[in-house]
């Protein structure tokens, strides 16, 4: 699904960045910012729409799954537990 965003960004930005074409209005930094934002948004939505995922509890409702980053970081068996269990 994320490839759709990449194709869209390529169509919008194309070779029209200052680093390639002198009269362009966009920069590679703008392209990178938009690409990273849309990739993170897509990953967040993909995990939210999955009913079974290690990032949220089994049987969680859709609104709870939408907030999975917050709940994953704050729950005891989430990110904190995996960081504690690493040696070193």
HUCORLIN-V344203 format. One record per backbone hydrogen bond with DSSP energy under -1.0 kcal/mol. NH is the residue of the N-H (numbers start at 1). CO is the residue of the C=O. If there is no record, write none. Layout:
# HUCORLIN-V344203
{{NH | CO} {NH | CO}}
This chain:
# HUCORLIN-V344203
{{4 | 1} {6 | 2} {7 | 3} {8 | 4} {9 | 5} {10 | 6} {11 | 7} {12 | 8} {13 | 9} {14 | 10} {16 | 13} {17 | 15} {18 | 26} {20 | 17} {21 | 17} {24 | 21} {31 | 27} {32 | 28} {33 | 29} {34 | 30} {35 | 31} {36 | 32} {37 | 33} {38 | 34} {39 | 35} {40 | 36} {41 | 37} {42 | 38} {43 | 39} {44 | 40} {45 | 41} {46 | 42} {47 | 43} {48 | 44} {49 | 45} {56 | 53} {60 | 57} {65 | 61} {66 | 62} {68 | 65} {71 | 67} {72 | 68} {73 | 69} {74 | 70} {75 | 71} {78 | 75} {79 | 72} {82 | 78} {83 | 79} {84 | 80} {85 | 81}}
